[in-house]
Amino acid sequence: MVTSELLSAFRRVMFAITGLTCLAYAVLALLQMRPDPFPFWIPGILGLISAALIFALASAAGRKNAQQAFDEGYIMDKRRAEAHAFWIALMLYPIFGLLMTTVAVALPTAFGAMGTLTGAAYLLLFTYYDAIGRR
Amino acid sequence: MKLIVHVTEIRKAKGLTQADLAKLANVSRKTINTIENNVFVPSTILALTLAKVLDVSVHELFELPDTDSH
């Protein structure tokens, strides 16, 4: 039986895996100075698979368990992660502007790294905020 | 302003675990935990729901601290 706790844990794991994949893509892109350190479609497809699996598990858990897992505590964590990820995404512009002029990071590499870092910021912040309230 | 929360005492007096209360209020155990630890201030609807399932008034669950007024 799928409980709300199992659904929350599964969601946290899928967000962490997708976020870490995005982060790995950005770090490898910068280290290798290339826009495609591994196939470019992997982070996006992984995100879609994660969403599909979370939706499927929520459907299997039933309405009451899904409501418990996606309650107002979840919304608070989601909004907090969105707000902080927004500022991180904005800060990437001056940081990468500096990197492009000083370390000669090419625009395609910066584009790939910034895109995946933006996704990683939200996903990993949500994972962290969701985890710390469970102690 | 920090809210004074009495959910833990009242929940324990009723013999309920956080998981039991979460199920009755239709929220996650984490939400109950964060409310009890004063990390999360619940919505009016959730505060009223908690009061209803614990069979107390909202004022018994939550109170504002006394502030000095001149």
N, CA and C atoms of all chains as a GROMACS GRO file, in nm:
protein
  615
    1MET      N    1   0.084  -0.120   0.000
    1MET     CA    2   0.000   0.000   0.000
    1MET      C    3   0.088   0.126   0.000
    2VAL      N    4   0.052   0.221  -0.083
    2VAL     CA    5   0.130   0.345  -0.093
    2VAL      C    6   0.074   0.447   0.007
    3THR      N    7   0.155   0.483   0.105
    3THR     CA    8   0.113   0.581   0.205
    3THR      C    9   0.159   0.720   0.162
    4SER      N   10   0.109   0.823   0.232
    4SER     CA   11   0.150   0.960   0.202
    4SER      C   12   0.299   0.980   0.231
    5GLU      N   13   0.349   0.912   0.335
    5GLU     CA   14   0.492   0.923   0.370
    5GLU      C   15   0.579   0.863   0.260
    6LEU      N   16   0.535   0.749   0.207
    6LEU     CA   17   0.610   0.684   0.097
    6LEU      C   18   0.609   0.774  -0.026
    7LEU      N   19   0.493   0.832  -0.054
    7LEU     CA   20   0.480   0.921  -0.170
    7LEU      C   21   0.572   1.044  -0.154
    8SER      N   22   0.575   1.101  -0.034
    8SER     CA   23   0.662   1.218  -0.008
    8SER      C   24   0.809   1.180  -0.023
    9ALA      N   25   0.846   1.062   0.030
    9ALA     CA   26   0.985   1.017   0.020
    9ALA      C   27   1.023   0.992  -0.126
   10PHE      N   28   0.934   0.929  -0.200
   10PHE     CA   29   0.960   0.901  -0.341
   10PHE      C   30   0.977   1.032  -0.419
   11ARG      N   31   0.891   1.130  -0.390
   11ARG     CA   32   0.900   1.260  -0.458
   11ARG      C   33   1.034   1.326  -0.427
   12ARG      N   34   1.076   1.318  -0.301
   12ARG     CA   35   1.203   1.378  -0.260
   12ARG      C   36   1.320   1.312  -0.333
   13VAL      N   37   1.316   1.179  -0.343
   13VAL     CA   38   1.425   1.106  -0.411
   13VAL      C   39   1.429   1.142  -0.559
   14MET      N   40   1.313   1.148  -0.624
   14MET     CA   41   1.310   1.179  -0.767
   14MET      C   42   1.357   1.323  -0.794
   15PHE      N   43   1.317   1.416  -0.706
   15PHE     CA   44   1.364   1.555  -0.720
   15PHE      C   45   1.516   1.560  -0.702
   16ALA      N   46   1.567   1.483  -0.605
   16ALA     CA   47   1.712   1.484  -0.578
   16ALA      C   48   1.788   1.426  -0.697
   17ILE      N   49   1.741   1.314  -0.751
   17ILE     CA   50   1.810   1.251  -0.864
   17ILE      C   51   1.811   1.345  -0.984
   18THR      N   52   1.696   1.406  -1.014
   18THR     CA   53   1.688   1.497  -1.129
   18THR      C   54   1.774   1.621  -1.105
   19GLY      N   55   1.769   1.675  -0.983
   19GLY     CA   56   1.848   1.793  -0.950
   19GLY      C   57   1.997   1.765  -0.959
   20LEU      N   58   2.039   1.650  -0.907
   20LEU     CA   59   2.182   1.615  -0.911
   20LEU      C   60   2.228   1.590  -1.055
   21THR      N   61   2.141   1.536  -1.138
   21THR     CA   62   2.176   1.515  -1.279
   21THR      C   63   2.196   1.650  -1.347
   22CYS      N   64   2.106   1.745  -1.320
   22CYS     CA   65   2.119   1.881  -1.376
   22CYS      C   66   2.250   1.945  -1.329
   23LEU      N   67   2.279   1.930  -1.199
   23LEU     CA   68   2.401   1.989  -1.143
   23LEU      C   69   2.525   1.925  -1.206
   24ALA      N   70   2.521   1.792  -1.221
   24ALA     CA   71   2.634   1.720  -1.283
   24ALA      C   72   2.655   1.769  -1.426
   25TYR      N   73   2.546   1.789  -1.499
   25TYR     CA   74   2.555   1.837  -1.637
   25TYR      C   75   2.627   1.973  -1.641
   26ALA      N   76   2.586   2.064  -1.552
   26ALA     CA   77   2.644   2.199  -1.551
   26ALA      C   78   2.792   2.196  -1.512
   27VAL      N   79   2.823   2.119  -1.408
   27VAL     CA   80   2.963   2.112  -1.361
   27VAL      C   81   3.051   2.051  -1.470
   28LEU      N   82   3.006   1.941  -1.531
   28LEU     CA   83   3.085   1.876  -1.636
   28LEU      C   84   3.099   1.965  -1.759
   29ALA      N   85   2.992   2.039  -1.791
   29ALA     CA   86   2.998   2.131  -1.906
   29ALA      C   87   3.107   2.236  -1.884
   30LEU      N   88   3.116   2.287  -1.762
   30LEU     CA   89   3.216   2.390  -1.731
   30LEU      C   90   3.358   2.329  -1.723
   31LEU      N   91   3.367   2.209  -1.666
   31LEU     CA   92   3.500   2.146  -1.654
   31LEU      C   93   3.555   2.107  -1.791
   32GLN      N   94   3.466   2.057  -1.877
   32GLN     CA   95   3.509   2.011  -2.009
   32GLN      C   96   3.500   2.121  -2.115
   33MET      N   97   3.445   2.236  -2.074
   33MET     CA   98   3.429   2.350  -2.166
   33MET      C   99   3.355   2.309  -2.294
   34ARG      N  100   3.249   2.234  -2.276
   34ARG     CA  101   3.168   2.195  -2.391
   34ARG      C  102   3.021   2.195  -2.350
   35PRO      N  103   2.930   2.228  -2.442
   35PRO     CA  104   2.788   2.240  -2.403
   35PRO      C  105   2.718   2.106  -2.382
   36ASP      N  106   2.779   1.996  -2.427
   36ASP     CA  107   2.713   1.866  -2.413
   36ASP      C  108   2.807   1.762  -2.351
   37PRO      N  109   2.833   1.771  -2.220
   37PRO     CA  110   2.921   1.674  -2.157
   37PRO      C  111   2.865   1.532  -2.160
   38PHE      N  112   2.734   1.520  -2.158
   38PHE     CA  113   2.666   1.393  -2.190
   38PHE      C  114   2.540   1.430  -2.266
   39PRO      N  115   2.472   1.331  -2.327
   39PRO     CA  116   2.359   1.367  -2.416
   39PRO      C  117   2.266   1.474  -2.355
   40PHE      N  118   2.244   1.580  -2.432
   40PHE     CA  119   2.173   1.698  -2.380
   40PHE      C  120   2.030   1.670  -2.336
   41TRP      N  121   1.971   1.562  -2.390
   41TRP     CA  122   1.830   1.535  -2.360
   41TRP      C  123   1.812   1.462  -2.226
   42ILE      N  124   1.920   1.414  -2.165
   42ILE     CA  125   1.906   1.333  -2.042
   42ILE      C  126   1.840   1.410  -1.927
   43PRO      N  127   1.885   1.532  -1.892
   43PRO     CA  128   1.818   1.601  -1.780
   43PRO      C  129   1.668   1.626  -1.804
   44GLY      N  130   1.634   1.665  -1.926
   44GLY     CA  131   1.494   1.693  -1.958
   44GLY      C  132   1.407   1.568  -1.954
   45ILE      N  133   1.459   1.460  -2.017
   45ILE     CA  134   1.382   1.334  -2.018
   45ILE      C  135   1.369   1.279  -1.876
   46LEU      N  136   1.477   1.291  -1.797
   46LEU     CA  137   1.472   1.244  -1.658
   46LEU      C  138   1.366   1.320  -1.579
   47GLY      N  139   1.356   1.452  -1.605
   47GLY     CA  140   1.254   1.533  -1.539
   47GLY      C  141   1.114   1.486  -1.575
   48LEU      N  142   1.094   1.455  -1.704
   48LEU     CA  143   0.961   1.408  -1.748
   48LEU      C  144   0.930   1.270  -1.687
   49ILE      N  145   1.031   1.182  -1.684
   49ILE     CA  146   1.010   1.049  -1.625
   49ILE      C  147   0.978   1.063  -1.476
   50SER      N  148   1.050   1.151  -1.407
   50SER     CA  149   1.024   1.174  -1.264
   50SER      C  150   0.880   1.220  -1.242
   51ALA      N  151   0.837   1.318  -1.324
   51ALA     CA  152   0.701   1.371  -1.311
   51ALA      C  153   0.598   1.260  -1.334
   52ALA      N  154   0.624   1.177  -1.436
   52ALA     CA  155   0.530   1.068  -1.468
   52ALA      C  156   0.524   0.967  -1.354
   53LEU      N  157   0.640   0.933  -1.298
   53LEU     CA  158   0.643   0.834  -1.189
   53LEU      C  159   0.576   0.888  -1.063
   54ILE      N  160   0.600   1.016  -1.032
   54ILE     CA  161   0.536   1.076  -0.913
   54ILE      C  162   0.385   1.079  -0.933
   55PHE      N  163   0.343   1.115  -1.054
   55PHE     CA  164   0.198   1.118  -1.083
   55PHE      C  165   0.138   0.978  -1.070
   56ALA      N  166   0.210   0.878  -1.124
   56ALA     CA  167   0.160   0.740  -1.119
   56ALA      C  168   0.149   0.692  -0.974
   57LEU      N  169   0.251   0.722  -0.893
   57LEU     CA  170   0.248   0.678  -0.754
   57LEU      C  171   0.138   0.752  -0.676
   58ALA      N  172   0.119   0.881  -0.708
   58ALA     CA  173   0.012   0.958  -0.642
   58ALA      C  174  -0.124   0.899  -0.678
   59SER      N  175  -0.139   0.855  -0.802
   59SER     CA  176  -0.266   0.793  -0.844
   59SER      C  177  -0.287   0.661  -0.770
   60ALA      N  178  -0.177   0.584  -0.754
   60ALA     CA  179  -0.187   0.455  -0.685
   60ALA      C  180  -0.213   0.475  -0.536
   61ALA      N  181  -0.165   0.587  -0.480
   61ALA     CA  182  -0.181   0.613  -0.336
   61ALA      C  183  -0.325   0.647  -0.299
   62GLY      N  184  -0.400   0.698  -0.395
   62GLY     CA  185  -0.538   0.738  -0.366
   62GLY      C  186  -0.546   0.885  -0.330
   63ARG      N  187  -0.668   0.937  -0.338
   63ARG     CA  188  -0.689   1.080  -0.319
   63ARG      C  189  -0.645   1.132  -0.181
   64LYS      N  190  -0.681   1.058  -0.076
   64LYS     CA  191  -0.651   1.106   0.060
   64LYS      C  192  -0.500   1.112   0.086
   65ASN      N  193  -0.430   1.005   0.047
   65ASN     CA  194  -0.284   1.003   0.067
   65ASN      C  195  -0.214   1.109  -0.019
   66ALA      N  196  -0.264   1.128  -0.141
   66ALA     CA  197  -0.204   1.229  -0.230
   66ALA      C  198  -0.226   1.369  -0.171
   67GLN      N  199  -0.347   1.393  -0.117
   67GLN     CA  200  -0.375   1.524  -0.054
   67GLN      C  201  -0.284   1.547   0.065
   68GLN      N  202  -0.259   1.442   0.143
   68GLN     CA  203  -0.169   1.455   0.259
   68GLN      C  204  -0.027   1.487   0.214
   69ALA      N  205   0.018   1.422   0.108
   69ALA     CA  206   0.156   1.443   0.060
   69ALA      C  207   0.173   1.580  -0.006
   70PHE      N  208   0.066   1.630  -0.066
   70PHE     CA  209   0.074   1.760  -0.135
   70PHE      C  210  -0.008   1.864  -0.058
   71ASP      N  211   0.013   1.870   0.072
   71ASP     CA  212  -0.064   1.959   0.158
   71ASP      C  213  -0.002   2.099   0.164
   72GLU      N  214  -0.046   2.182   0.258
   72GLU     CA  215   0.004   2.320   0.263
   72GLU      C  216   0.150   2.330   0.311
   73GLY      N  217   0.197   2.227   0.381
   73GLY     CA  218   0.339   2.223   0.417
   73GLY      C  219   0.424   2.205   0.292
   74TYR      N  220   0.377   2.120   0.201
   74TYR     CA  221   0.446   2.100   0.073
   74TYR      C  222   0.447   2.231  -0.008
   75ILE      N  223   0.334   2.299  -0.008
   75ILE     CA  224   0.324   2.425  -0.084
   75ILE      C  225   0.420   2.529  -0.027
   76MET      N  226   0.433   2.531   0.108
   76MET     CA  227   0.527   2.625   0.170
   76MET      C  228   0.671   2.596   0.124
   77ASP      N  229   0.710   2.467   0.127
   77ASP     CA  230   0.846   2.430   0.084
   77ASP      C  231   0.867   2.463  -0.063
   78LYS      N  232   0.764   2.437  -0.144
   78LYS     CA  233   0.773   2.461  -0.288
   78LYS      C  234   0.793   2.610  -0.315
   79ARG      N  235   0.715   2.695  -0.248
   79ARG     CA  236   0.725   2.841  -0.268
   79ARG      C  237   0.860   2.895  -0.221
   80ARG      N  238   0.906   2.840  -0.108
   80ARG     CA  239   1.035   2.884  -0.054
   80ARG      C  240   1.148   2.847  -0.153
   81ALA      N  241   1.142   2.724  -0.207
   81ALA     CA  242   1.244   2.681  -0.304
   81ALA      C  243   1.234   2.765  -0.432
   82GLU      N  244   1.112   2.793  -0.476
   82GLU     CA  245   1.094   2.875  -0.598
   82GLU      C  246   1.153   3.015  -0.579
   83ALA      N  247   1.126   3.073  -0.462
   83ALA     CA  248   1.174   3.210  -0.435
   83ALA      C  249   1.326   3.216  -0.434
   84HIS      N  250   1.389   3.119  -0.367
   84HIS     CA  251   1.535   3.121  -0.359
   84HIS      C  252   1.598   3.082  -0.493
   85ALA      N  253   1.536   2.987  -0.564
   85ALA     CA  254   1.590   2.947  -0.695
   85ALA      C  255   1.579   3.062  -0.795
   86PHE      N  256   1.478   3.145  -0.780
   86PHE     CA  257   1.461   3.261  -0.869
   86PHE      C  258   1.583   3.354  -0.857
   87TRP      N  259   1.623   3.382  -0.733
   87TRP     CA  260   1.737   3.472  -0.712
   87TRP      C  261   1.868   3.406  -0.757
   88ILE      N  262   1.879   3.276  -0.736
   88ILE     CA  263   1.999   3.205  -0.785
   88ILE      C  264   2.006   3.215  -0.937
   89ALA      N  265   1.892   3.193  -1.003
   89ALA     CA  266   1.888   3.200  -1.150
   89ALA      C  267   1.927   3.340  -1.199
   90LEU      N  268   1.881   3.442  -1.128
   90LEU     CA  269   1.918   3.579  -1.168
   90LEU      C  270   2.068   3.605  -1.148
   91MET      N  271   2.121   3.551  -1.039
   91MET     CA  272   2.264   3.573  -1.010
   91MET      C  273   2.354   3.502  -1.110
   92LEU      N  274   2.301   3.401  -1.178
   92LEU     CA  275   2.382   3.328  -1.277
   92LEU      C  276   2.423   3.420  -1.392
   93TYR      N  277   2.341   3.520  -1.423
   93TYR     CA  278   2.371   3.608  -1.539
   93TYR      C  279   2.500   3.688  -1.517
   94PRO      N  280   2.515   3.762  -1.407
   94PRO     CA  281   2.643   3.831  -1.388
   94PRO      C  282   2.760   3.736  -1.369
   95ILE      N  283   2.735   3.622  -1.302
   95ILE     CA  284   2.845   3.526  -1.279
   95ILE      C  285   2.896   3.471  -1.413
   96PHE      N  286   2.802   3.431  -1.498
   96PHE     CA  287   2.844   3.375  -1.626
   96PHE      C  288   2.895   3.484  -1.721
   97GLY      N  289   2.844   3.605  -1.705
   97GLY     CA  290   2.899   3.717  -1.784
   97GLY      C  291   3.046   3.735  -1.752
   98LEU      N  292   3.077   3.724  -1.623
   98LEU     CA  293   3.216   3.735  -1.578
   98LEU      C  294   3.300   3.618  -1.629
   99LEU      N  295   3.242   3.497  -1.618
   99LEU     CA  296   3.315   3.377  -1.664
   99LEU      C  297   3.344   3.384  -1.814
  100MET      N  298   3.247   3.437  -1.890
  100MET     CA  299   3.264   3.443  -2.035
  100MET      C  300   3.374   3.543  -2.074
  101THR      N  301   3.391   3.646  -1.993
  101THR     CA  302   3.494   3.746  -2.028
  101THR      C  303   3.631   3.712  -1.970
  102THR      N  304   3.632   3.641  -1.856
  102THR     CA  305   3.763   3.614  -1.793
  102THR      C  306   3.816   3.474  -1.824
  103VAL      N  307   3.733   3.372  -1.810
  103VAL     CA  308   3.781   3.234  -1.830
  103VAL      C  309   3.751   3.187  -1.972
  104ALA      N  310   3.691   3.273  -2.052
  104ALA     CA  311   3.659   3.241  -2.191
  104ALA      C  312   3.565   3.121  -2.203
  105VAL      N  313   3.460   3.118  -2.120
  105VAL     CA  314   3.356   3.016  -2.136
  105VAL      C  315   3.273   3.055  -2.259
  106ALA      N  316   3.259   2.962  -2.353
  106ALA     CA  317   3.185   2.992  -2.476
  106ALA      C  318   3.036   3.004  -2.446
  107LEU      N  319   2.968   3.082  -2.530
  107LEU     CA  320   2.824   3.104  -2.509
  107LEU      C  321   2.744   2.974  -2.506
  108PRO      N  322   2.766   2.878  -2.600
  108PRO     CA  323   2.688   2.752  -2.593
  108PRO      C  324   2.710   2.676  -2.462
  109THR      N  325   2.834   2.679  -2.411
  109THR     CA  326   2.863   2.610  -2.285
  109THR      C  327   2.791   2.680  -2.169
  110ALA      N  328   2.799   2.813  -2.169
  110ALA     CA  329   2.732   2.891  -2.063
  110ALA      C  330   2.581   2.868  -2.069
  111PHE      N  331   2.527   2.862  -2.191
  111PHE     CA  332   2.382   2.841  -2.209
  111PHE      C  333   2.340   2.708  -2.147
  112GLY      N  334   2.416   2.601  -2.178
  112GLY     CA  335   2.384   2.468  -2.124
  112GLY      C  336   2.398   2.464  -1.973
  113ALA      N  337   2.505   2.524  -1.922
  113ALA     CA  338   2.530   2.520  -1.777
  113ALA      C  339   2.426   2.603  -1.701
  114MET      N  340   2.393   2.722  -1.754
  114MET     CA  341   2.296   2.808  -1.684
  114MET      C  342   2.158   2.744  -1.681
  115GLY      N  343   2.120   2.683  -1.792
  115GLY     CA  344   1.987   2.619  -1.798
  115GLY      C  345   1.973   2.507  -1.698
  116THR      N  346   2.076   2.423  -1.691
  116THR     CA  347   2.067   2.309  -1.599
  116THR      C  348   2.086   2.353  -1.454
  117LEU      N  349   2.167   2.458  -1.431
  117LEU     CA  350   2.183   2.509  -1.293
  117LEU      C  351   2.053   2.570  -1.241
  118THR      N  352   1.980   2.634  -1.331
  118THR     CA  353   1.850   2.692  -1.291
  118THR      C  354   1.756   2.581  -1.243
  119GLY      N  355   1.750   2.472  -1.318
  119GLY     CA  356   1.666   2.358  -1.278
  119GLY      C  357   1.717   2.295  -1.150
  120ALA      N  358   1.849   2.276  -1.142
  120ALA     CA  359   1.909   2.212  -1.024
  120ALA      C  360   1.882   2.293  -0.898
  121ALA      N  361   1.887   2.427  -0.909
  121ALA     CA  362   1.867   2.512  -0.791
  121ALA      C  363   1.730   2.484  -0.728
  122TYR      N  364   1.625   2.485  -0.810
  122TYR     CA  365   1.490   2.462  -0.756
  122TYR      C  366   1.478   2.320  -0.699
  123LEU      N  367   1.520   2.222  -0.779
  123LEU     CA  368   1.500   2.082  -0.739
  123LEU      C  369   1.577   2.047  -0.610
  124LEU      N  370   1.699   2.092  -0.601
  124LEU     CA  371   1.780   2.059  -0.482
  124LEU      C  372   1.738   2.140  -0.360
  125LEU      N  373   1.697   2.266  -0.382
  125LEU     CA  374   1.648   2.345  -0.268
  125LEU      C  375   1.520   2.284  -0.212
  126PHE      N  376   1.432   2.242  -0.302
  126PHE     CA  377   1.307   2.179  -0.255
  126PHE      C  378   1.340   2.052  -0.175
  127THR      N  379   1.430   1.971  -0.229
  127THR     CA  380   1.469   1.847  -0.160
  127THR      C  381   1.520   1.878  -0.020
  128TYR      N  382   1.604   1.983  -0.010
  128TYR     CA  383   1.661   2.021   0.120
  128TYR      C  384   1.552   2.070   0.216
  129TYR      N  385   1.467   2.162   0.170
  129TYR     CA  386   1.362   2.217   0.258
  129TYR      C  387   1.263   2.110   0.301
  130ASP      N  388   1.236   2.016   0.209
  130ASP     CA  389   1.142   1.908   0.241
  130ASP      C  390   1.204   1.815   0.346
  131ALA      N  391   1.335   1.794   0.334
  131ALA     CA  392   1.402   1.699   0.425
  131ALA      C  393   1.422   1.757   0.565
  132ILE      N  394   1.456   1.886   0.575
  132ILE     CA  395   1.492   1.940   0.708
  132ILE      C  396   1.373   1.947   0.804
  133GLY      N  397   1.252   1.959   0.752
  133GLY     CA  398   1.136   1.968   0.841
  133GLY      C  399   1.091   1.834   0.895
  134ARG      N  400   1.159   1.726   0.855
  134ARG     CA  401   1.113   1.592   0.894
  134ARG      C  402   1.189   1.536   1.014
  135ARG      N  403   1.278   1.616   1.071
  135ARG     CA  404   1.354   1.566   1.185
  135ARG      C  405   1.268   1.561   1.310
  136MET      N  406   0.672   3.826   1.480
  136MET     CA  407   0.610   3.782   1.605
  136MET      C  408   0.595   3.629   1.605
  137LYS      N  409   0.645   3.568   1.709
  137LYS     CA  410   0.636   3.422   1.719
  137LYS      C  411   0.503   3.380   1.782
  138LEU      N  412   0.445   3.278   1.724
  138LEU     CA  413   0.320   3.225   1.776
  138LEU      C  414   0.351   3.125   1.888
  139ILE      N  415   0.269   3.126   1.993
  139ILE     CA  416   0.286   3.025   2.098
  139ILE      C  417   0.196   2.907   2.062
  140VAL      N  418   0.256   2.790   2.051
  140VAL     CA  419   0.183   2.672   2.000
  140VAL      C  420   0.169   2.568   2.112
  141HIS      N  421   0.045   2.522   2.132
  141HIS     CA  422   0.019   2.420   2.235
  141HIS      C  423  -0.028   2.288   2.175
  142VAL      N  424  -0.002   2.271   2.046
  142VAL     CA  425  -0.052   2.152   1.976
  142VAL      C  426   0.007   2.024   2.038
  143THR      N  427   0.137   2.027   2.067
  143THR     CA  428   0.203   1.905   2.118
  143THR      C  429   0.137   1.856   2.247
  144GLU      N  430   0.119   1.947   2.343
  144GLU     CA  431   0.062   1.907   2.473
  144GLU      C  432  -0.079   1.851   2.454
  145ILE      N  433  -0.158   1.921   2.375
  145ILE     CA  434  -0.298   1.878   2.357
  145ILE      C  435  -0.304   1.745   2.281
  146ARG      N  436  -0.219   1.733   2.179
  146ARG     CA  437  -0.216   1.606   2.103
  146ARG      C  438  -0.179   1.490   2.196
  147LYS      N  439  -0.075   1.510   2.276
  147LYS     CA  440  -0.031   1.402   2.366
  147LYS      C  441  -0.137   1.370   2.472
  148ALA      N  442  -0.204   1.475   2.519
  148ALA     CA  443  -0.311   1.452   2.618
  148ALA      C  444  -0.424   1.369   2.561
  149LYS      N  445  -0.443   1.379   2.430
  149LYS     CA  446  -0.549   1.301   2.364
  149LYS      C  447  -0.499   1.162   2.324
  150GLY      N  448  -0.370   1.135   2.351
  150GLY     CA  449  -0.314   1.003   2.319
  150GLY      C  450  -0.290   0.981   2.172
  151LEU      N  451  -0.262   1.090   2.099
  151LEU     CA  452  -0.241   1.079   1.954
  151LEU      C  453  -0.093   1.097   1.920
  152THR      N  454  -0.050   1.027   1.817
  152THR     CA  455   0.085   1.050   1.763
  152THR      C  456   0.074   1.158   1.654
  153GLN      N  457   0.189   1.207   1.611
  153GLN     CA  458   0.187   1.306   1.501
  153GLN      C  459   0.122   1.245   1.376
  154ALA      N  460   0.153   1.118   1.353
  154ALA     CA  461   0.097   1.050   1.234
  154ALA      C  462  -0.056   1.039   1.245
  155ASP      N  463  -0.106   1.010   1.367
  155ASP     CA  464  -0.251   1.000   1.387
  155ASP      C  465  -0.318   1.135   1.358
  156LEU      N  466  -0.258   1.241   1.415
  156LEU     CA  467  -0.316   1.375   1.397
  156LEU      C  468  -0.310   1.417   1.249
  157ALA      N  469  -0.198   1.383   1.186
  157ALA     CA  470  -0.182   1.417   1.043
  157ALA      C  471  -0.293   1.351   0.961
  158LYS      N  472  -0.321   1.226   0.992
  158LYS     CA  473  -0.424   1.153   0.917
  158LYS      C  474  -0.561   1.215   0.940
  159LEU      N  475  -0.589   1.249   1.067
  159LEU     CA  476  -0.720   1.308   1.099
  159LEU      C  477  -0.738   1.445   1.033
  160ALA      N  478  -0.628   1.522   1.025
  160ALA     CA  479  -0.636   1.657   0.968
  160ALA      C  480  -0.609   1.658   0.817
  161ASN      N  481  -0.578   1.540   0.761
  161ASN     CA  482  -0.554   1.525   0.618
  161ASN      C  483  -0.434   1.608   0.570
  162VAL      N  484  -0.328   1.605   0.650
  162VAL     CA  485  -0.202   1.669   0.611
  162VAL      C  486  -0.089   1.569   0.637
  163SER      N  487   0.033   1.607   0.600
  163SER     CA  488   0.146   1.516   0.621
  163SER      C  489   0.195   1.526   0.766
  164ARG      N  490   0.264   1.420   0.809
  164ARG     CA  491   0.320   1.422   0.944
  164ARG      C  492   0.422   1.535   0.957
  165LYS      N  493   0.490   1.564   0.847
  165LYS     CA  494   0.589   1.672   0.848
  165LYS      C  495   0.522   1.806   0.881
  166THR      N  496   0.404   1.830   0.825
  166THR     CA  497   0.333   1.956   0.850
  166THR      C  498   0.300   1.969   0.998
  167ILE      N  499   0.254   1.859   1.060
  167ILE     CA  500   0.226   1.861   1.205
  167ILE      C  501   0.355   1.889   1.282
  168ASN      N  502   0.463   1.823   1.241
  168ASN     CA  503   0.592   1.841   1.308
  168ASN      C  504   0.640   1.986   1.299
  169THR      N  505   0.628   2.046   1.181
  169THR     CA  506   0.675   2.184   1.165
  169THR      C  507   0.585   2.283   1.240
  170ILE      N  508   0.456   2.252   1.250
  170ILE     CA  509   0.365   2.339   1.329
  170ILE      C  510   0.405   2.332   1.477
  171GLU      N  511   0.426   2.208   1.526
  171GLU     CA  512   0.460   2.190   1.667
  171GLU      C  513   0.594   2.254   1.702
  172ASN      N  514   0.686   2.255   1.606
  172ASN     CA  515   0.819   2.314   1.631
  172ASN      C  516   0.824   2.463   1.596
  173ASN      N  517   0.708   2.519   1.567
  173ASN     CA  518   0.697   2.663   1.539
  173ASN      C  519   0.778   2.706   1.415
  174VAL      N  520   0.790   2.614   1.320
  174VAL     CA  521   0.860   2.645   1.195
  174VAL      C  522   0.758   2.695   1.092
  175PHE      N  523   0.638   2.641   1.101
  175PHE     CA  524   0.534   2.670   1.003
  175PHE      C  525   0.406   2.717   1.073
  176VAL      N  526   0.354   2.831   1.028
  176VAL     CA  527   0.228   2.881   1.081
  176VAL      C  528   0.116   2.833   0.988
  177PRO      N  529   0.024   2.753   1.040
  177PRO     CA  530  -0.079   2.696   0.950
  177PRO      C  531  -0.179   2.801   0.903
  178SER      N  532  -0.248   2.766   0.795
  178SER     CA  533  -0.354   2.853   0.745
  178SER      C  534  -0.472   2.851   0.843
  179THR      N  535  -0.563   2.945   0.826
  179THR     CA  536  -0.682   2.949   0.913
  179THR      C  537  -0.761   2.819   0.901
  180ILE      N  538  -0.771   2.768   0.780
  180ILE     CA  539  -0.848   2.644   0.758
  180ILE      C  540  -0.783   2.527   0.833
  181LEU      N  541  -0.651   2.517   0.823
  181LEU     CA  542  -0.584   2.406   0.892
  181LEU      C  543  -0.591   2.424   1.045
  182ALA      N  544  -0.578   2.548   1.092
  182ALA     CA  545  -0.588   2.573   1.236
  182ALA      C  546  -0.726   2.532   1.288
  183LEU      N  547  -0.829   2.566   1.211
  183LEU     CA  548  -0.966   2.529   1.252
  183LEU      C  549  -0.985   2.378   1.244
  184THR      N  550  -0.925   2.316   1.143
  184THR     CA  551  -0.935   2.169   1.130
  184THR      C  552  -0.868   2.100   1.248
  185LEU      N  553  -0.750   2.149   1.286
  185LEU     CA  554  -0.679   2.089   1.400
  185LEU      C  555  -0.761   2.104   1.528
  186ALA      N  556  -0.819   2.223   1.545
  186ALA     CA  557  -0.903   2.248   1.662
  186ALA      C  558  -1.022   2.153   1.664
  187LYS      N  559  -1.078   2.131   1.547
  187LYS     CA  560  -1.198   2.045   1.537
  187LYS      C  561  -1.162   1.900   1.570
  188VAL      N  562  -1.053   1.848   1.511
  188VAL     CA  563  -1.020   1.708   1.534
  188VAL      C  564  -0.968   1.685   1.677
  189LEU      N  565  -0.911   1.788   1.739
  189LEU     CA  566  -0.863   1.773   1.878
  189LEU      C  567  -0.970   1.813   1.979
  190ASP      N  568  -1.083   1.861   1.925
  190ASP     CA  569  -1.198   1.897   2.008
  190ASP      C  570  -1.163   2.005   2.111
  191VAL      N  571  -1.095   2.107   2.063
  191VAL     CA  572  -1.063   2.224   2.147
  191VAL      C  573  -1.087   2.349   2.061
  192SER      N  574  -1.071   2.468   2.122
  192SER     CA  575  -1.084   2.589   2.041
  192SER      C  576  -0.947   2.626   1.984
  193VAL      N  577  -0.948   2.707   1.880
  193VAL     CA  578  -0.822   2.749   1.817
  193VAL      C  579  -0.734   2.824   1.917
  194HIS      N  580  -0.800   2.900   2.007
  194HIS     CA  581  -0.724   2.976   2.106
  194HIS      C  582  -0.650   2.888   2.206
  195GLU      N  583  -0.698   2.766   2.222
  195GLU     CA  584  -0.626   2.673   2.310
  195GLU      C  585  -0.503   2.616   2.240
  196LEU      N  586  -0.509   2.608   2.107
  196LEU     CA  587  -0.397   2.554   2.029
  196LEU      C  588  -0.289   2.659   2.004
  197PHE      N  589  -0.334   2.780   1.973
  197PHE     CA  590  -0.240   2.886   1.936
  197PHE      C  591  -0.273   3.013   2.014
  198GLU      N  592  -0.169   3.085   2.055
  198GLU     CA  593  -0.193   3.215   2.118
  198GLU      C  594  -0.082   3.312   2.081
  199LEU      N  595  -0.114   3.438   2.085
  199LEU     CA  596  -0.015   3.541   2.058
  199LEU      C  597   0.059   3.573   2.187
  200PRO      N  598   0.190   3.600   2.178
  200PRO     CA  599   0.262   3.636   2.300
  200PRO      C  600   0.217   3.772   2.350
  201ASP      N  601   0.227   3.793   2.481
  201ASP     CA  602   0.194   3.925   2.537
  201ASP      C  603   0.296   4.027   2.489
  202THR      N  604   0.246   4.143   2.446
  202THR     CA  605   0.338   4.250   2.405
  202THR      C  606   0.316   4.369   2.496
  203ASP      N  607   0.424   4.435   2.532
  203ASP     CA  608   0.412   4.555   2.616
  203ASP      C  609   0.352   4.668   2.536
  204SER      N  610   0.246   4.727   2.588
  204SER     CA  611   0.188   4.843   2.520
  204SER      C  612   0.196   4.965   2.612
  205HIS      N  613   0.222   5.081   2.554
  205HIS     CA  614   0.236   5.202   2.633
  205HIS      C  615   0.106   5.279   2.639
   0.00000   0.00000   0.00000
